């Protein structure tokens, strides 16, 4: 579960009380709610809105001092401006990927990529059902691929497509998939004979 907290320009502390609503806080809340319904649908999150002046020290110890303050799993993501939707989506997906495993078979790729096409053909010929994620048309797919692949490869290695998981296990690209299928196909043939 990814915890998202928005500290909005509101609240009271001692004799001080905020009476002026913050437009950027309202926009930020709306961006969060809409992104959770669309790009982040299905990602388990806990979203809460807090009053900044009533709890100013909570975000301050993490470096947040200017509302609206958006925190994702206890880290300040944005403050003082309306939230950038892409930055928010990427942060939530990264956080989610840290605590969740890939299940099933997935191919992250892009249209027009010959290696992606070959990987699709290999999966289809091997009769392996898979879910295709287009990283160009879906920011969520791109952010998830990057968040899942980067920890598995050398930090200086560029991430290319396709990136493939079979039955929840990271395979790599089309060549690695081809080797895996060739290794598994004789085993399957022997079991059915």
FILOBA-842501 format. One record per residue (C-alpha): residue in one letter; chain; x, y, z. Coordinates in pm, whole numbers, plus 50000, padded with zeros to 5 digits. Layout:
// FILOBA-842501
(site "A" "A" (X Y Z))
...
// end
This chain:
// FILOBA-842501
(site "X" "A" (50000 50000 50000))
(site "X" "A" (50144 50335 49893))
(site "X" "A" (50077 50614 50140))
(site "X" "A" (50008 50956 49987))
(site "X" "A" (49969 51265 50205))
(site "X" "A" (49874 51614 50093))
(site "X" "A" (49939 51892 50343))
(site "X" "A" (49717 52179 50229))
(site "X" "A" (49729 52547 50328))
(site "X" "A" (49480 52524 50614))
(site "X" "A" (49453 52464 50988))
(site "X" "A" (49545 52646 51305))
(site "X" "A" (49831 52666 51552))
(site "X" "A" (49808 52866 51870))
(site "X" "A" (49649 53203 51786))
(site "X" "A" (49704 53156 51411))
(site "X" "A" (49432 53028 51180))
(site "X" "A" (49444 53004 50804))
(site "X" "A" (49125 53147 50652))
(site "X" "A" (49230 53196 50289))
(site "X" "A" (49184 52888 50067))
(site "X" "A" (49478 52785 49850))
(site "X" "A" (49407 52740 49479))
(site "X" "A" (49722 52535 49421))
(site "X" "A" (49622 52305 49708))
(site "X" "A" (49283 52248 49547))
(site "X" "A" (49439 52184 49206))
(site "X" "A" (49691 51943 49363))
(site "X" "A" (49414 51750 49539))
(site "X" "A" (49216 51729 49213))
(site "X" "A" (49525 51610 49019))
(site "X" "A" (49591 51339 49280))
(site "X" "A" (49231 51217 49282))
(site "X" "A" (49203 51211 48902))
(site "X" "A" (49541 51038 48859))
(site "X" "A" (49441 50773 49113))
(site "X" "A" (49125 50705 48907))
(site "X" "A" (49303 50689 48571))
(site "X" "A" (49680 50628 48539))
(site "X" "A" (49706 50469 48884))
(site "X" "A" (49381 50269 48885))
(site "X" "A" (49442 49939 49060))
(site "X" "A" (49748 50052 49255))
(site "X" "A" (49671 50012 49624))
(site "X" "A" (49702 50354 49790))
(site "X" "A" (49601 50530 50106))
(site "X" "A" (49539 50900 50039))
(site "X" "A" (49485 51156 50311))
(site "X" "A" (49461 51534 50320))
(site "X" "A" (49606 51707 50626))
(site "X" "A" (49605 52070 50740))
(site "X" "A" (49956 52211 50714))
(site "X" "A" (49942 52470 50994))
(site "X" "A" (49798 52220 51242))
(site "X" "A" (50082 51974 51176))
(site "X" "A" (50358 52188 51022))
(site "X" "A" (50638 51991 51193))
(site "X" "A" (50546 51658 51026))
(site "X" "A" (50643 51757 50672))
(site "X" "A" (50912 51998 50799))
(site "X" "A" (51128 51718 50939))
(site "X" "A" (51123 51563 50590))
(site "X" "A" (51210 51894 50419))
(site "X" "A" (50857 52014 50337))
(site "X" "A" (50776 52367 50445))
(site "X" "A" (50561 52528 50174))
(site "X" "A" (50204 52407 50109))
(site "X" "A" (50083 52233 49909))
(site "X" "A" (50317 51955 50018))
(site "X" "A" (50277 51611 49863))
(site "X" "A" (50446 51319 50033))
(site "X" "A" (50468 50965 49894))
(site "X" "A" (50558 50702 50153))
(site "X" "A" (50704 50965 50383))
(site "X" "A" (50921 51147 50127))
(site "X" "A" (50846 51496 50001))
(site "X" "A" (50764 51478 49631))
(site "X" "A" (50642 51830 49566))
(site "X" "A" (50586 52153 49753))
(site "X" "A" (50483 52511 49690))
(site "X" "A" (50337 52450 49344))
(site "X" "A" (50052 52260 49183))
(site "X" "A" (50149 51894 49148))
(site "X" "A" (50302 51765 48825))
(site "X" "A" (50092 51464 48725))
(site "X" "A" (50375 51272 48557))
(site "X" "A" (50612 51317 48850))
(site "X" "A" (50336 51199 49084))
(site "X" "A" (50255 50893 48872))
(site "X" "A" (50622 50796 48852))
(site "X" "A" (50675 50830 49228))
(site "X" "A" (50369 50621 49317))
(site "X" "A" (50459 50349 49064))
(site "X" "A" (50820 50336 49193))
(site "X" "A" (50699 50303 49550))
(site "X" "A" (50447 50035 49452))
(site "X" "A" (50711 49835 49264))
(site "X" "A" (50933 49822 49572))
(site "X" "A" (50664 49638 49769))
(site "X" "A" (50497 49428 49497))
(site "X" "A" (50614 49142 49280))
(site "X" "A" (50539 49088 48915))
(site "X" "A" (50293 48804 48862))
(site "X" "A" (50209 48648 48530))
(site "X" "A" (50378 48713 48198))
(site "X" "A" (50437 49068 48078))
(site "X" "A" (50605 49224 47779))
(site "X" "A" (50696 49593 47799))
(site "X" "A" (50767 49733 47454))
(site "X" "A" (50679 49982 47185))
(site "X" "A" (50517 49971 46844))
(site "X" "A" (50758 49949 46553))
(site "X" "A" (51029 49776 46758))
(site "X" "A" (51149 49464 46570))
(site "X" "A" (51271 49298 46891))
(site "X" "A" (50932 49355 47056))
(site "X" "A" (50761 49205 46753))
(site "X" "A" (50990 48900 46769))
(site "X" "A" (50924 48860 47144))
(site "X" "A" (50547 48871 47082))
(site "X" "A" (50583 48605 46812))
(site "X" "A" (50796 48385 47040))
(site "X" "A" (50537 48405 47318))
(site "X" "A" (50252 48331 47078))
(site "X" "A" (50433 48034 46917))
(site "X" "A" (50508 47893 47263))
(site "X" "A" (50140 47946 47351))
(site "X" "A" (50231 48163 47649))
(site "X" "A" (49959 48412 47738))
(site "X" "A" (50099 48753 47818))
(site "X" "A" (50002 49111 47881))
(site "X" "A" (50152 49373 47651))
(site "X" "A" (50240 49719 47788))
(site "X" "A" (50311 49997 47538))
(site "X" "A" (50564 50224 47710))
(site "X" "A" (50512 50506 47461))
(site "X" "A" (50136 50545 47493))
(site "X" "A" (50120 50459 47864))
(site "X" "A" (50330 50661 48109))
(site "X" "A" (50237 50409 48379))
(site "X" "A" (50389 50126 48172))
(site "X" "A" (50709 50324 48115))
(site "X" "A" (50746 50412 48484))
(site "X" "A" (50672 50056 48594))
(site "X" "A" (50921 49908 48348))
(site "X" "A" (51194 50147 48460))
(site "X" "A" (51121 50095 48830))
(site "X" "A" (51132 49717 48793))
(site "X" "A" (51428 49686 48553))
(site "X" "A" (51675 49943 48690))
(site "X" "A" (51732 49756 49019))
(site "X" "A" (51803 49436 48822))
(site "X" "A" (52065 49568 48579))
(site "X" "A" (52384 49770 48614))
(site "X" "A" (52302 50134 48692))
(site "X" "A" (52495 50251 48382))
(site "X" "A" (52324 50007 48146))
(site "X" "A" (52059 50175 47933))
(site "X" "A" (51713 50019 47946))
(site "X" "A" (51593 49897 47609))
(site "X" "A" (51278 49722 47494))
(site "X" "A" (51139 49468 47512))
(site "X" "A" (51159 49390 47882))
(site "X" "A" (50991 49059 47964))
(site "X" "A" (50873 48868 48269))
(site "X" "A" (50747 48510 48236))
(site "X" "A" (50543 48365 48521))
(site "X" "A" (50663 48651 48743))
(site "X" "A" (51032 48585 48671))
(site "X" "A" (51244 48849 48500))
(site "X" "A" (51374 48721 48165))
(site "X" "A" (51517 49030 47992))
(site "X" "A" (51491 49094 47619))
(site "X" "A" (51391 48895 47310))
(site "X" "A" (51717 48698 47290))
(site "X" "A" (51689 48589 47654))
(site "X" "A" (51325 48493 47593))
(site "X" "A" (51426 48285 47289))
(site "X" "A" (51689 48098 47495))
(site "X" "A" (51441 48037 47775))
(site "X" "A" (51173 47905 47543))
(site "X" "A" (51422 47674 47364))
(site "X" "A" (51530 47535 47702))
(site "X" "A" (51173 47483 47824))
(site "X" "A" (51022 47343 47502))
(site "X" "A" (51217 47010 47510))
(site "X" "A" (51118 46970 47877))
(site "X" "A" (50749 47020 47789))
(site "X" "A" (50774 46778 47493))
(site "X" "A" (50934 46512 47716))
(site "X" "A" (50659 46549 47978))
(site "X" "A" (50379 46505 47722))
(site "X" "A" (50543 46204 47549))
// end
